[in-house]
Amino acid sequence: MIKAKINIGKMHLTLEAQTMKEIFKWGGIYANLPKACDNCQSDELYLSHRGVKGFDYYSLKCGSCGAEGKFGQAKEGGSLFYKWDTKMEQYVAGPPKTDAPPPHTEEPAF
């Protein structure tokens, strides 16, 4: 059995695997995560999971400001990957964000 320790901010993970290839495969997911929050630069990060209506959501959360970075799940094999194309954001309740302009509400003049 091979053991490896990985630090993510102040979080410490210990991986156990049978081969060095497995350590690289699984350790690479965690070793490449952000070391600080995109929103407040805190290193108080932790892994999070929640299940909603039969779906599983995985994220990296900031313990200081509550911002969240999201993970995706591969279609084949189900492994997780961090979504680097988005920044960690705080949850704000309200209607979904959209880039579309607001609908036109004036009555046409005839």
N, C-alpha and C positions, 0 to 999 in steps of 0.2 A: 504494500500500500504506500502511495506517495502522497505527502501532504504539502500544501502551499498556502501561504497567508497573503491576503490581498487587502489593502487599505483603500477605502473610498471615503474621502474626507475624514471624519472621526470614526467611521464604521469599519470594523475589522471582520473579514470573512476568512474561514479556513476551508479549503477545498481538499477533498480526498478522492484519489483516483487510482486505478490499476496501472495506467501507463502515463508517460510523459505527454503523449499526444492528447490524452483526455484532459490533462491539466491545461494544456494550451487551448484546447477547444472550449472548455468551460470557463477557464480563467480569463481568456481573452474577452469574453462578454463583459466581465466585471472590471477588468483592468483598464478598459477604454472608456469607462463612464466618466462624466465630469467630476472634478474634484471639489468644485464649489458651485453654488447656486448661480444661475444666469441672472437672476433678478436682484439678489442682495449680496452676493459673493460670500455668503456664509458657508462653512464646511460642515454644517449640521445636516448631513444628508442621510437618508435611510431608504431601504427598499419597501415598496408598498404593494398590496394586492387587494382588490375588492371584486366581489361578484355581484352583478346586477342583472336580474332577469335571465339567468342562465349563461351570461357572458362573463369572462374573466378579464380584468383590466390590471395591467402591471405598470408600475411607475417608480420613478426616483423622486422622493419628496424632500423638501427643505423643512427642517424642524424650526427654523427661525421665522420665515415669512409665509410658509405654506405653499410656495410655488411647486409645480409638478412638471417633471419631464417624462415623456411617454415612451413605452416600449411597443414594438410591433411583434407579431408572431408569424414565423415562416409558414407558408402553406404546406410544405413538405417537411415532415419531422417535428414541426411544432416548436422549434427552438426560438428563443427571444432575441431581439436586437433593439438597441437603443435608437430612437428616431433623432438623429443628429440634425436633420433639416428643420427642426422646430426648436424653439427656446423654451426653457422652463417658465411657466406662467402661473400666476395665482388664479384660482377659480373665482369667477365673478358671476353671480346669479343673474339671470335675465335672458332675453332672447338670444338666439345664436348669432355669432358675429357674421357679418356679410360685407363684401366689398361693393355690393350693388348700391346705387344711389337710392334714396327714399322714393317711394312711388309719388307720381305727380297727382296732386289733389285738387287743383283749380278746375273750375268748370270751364269748358270751352266757350269762348265768346262767339255769338252768331250775329 
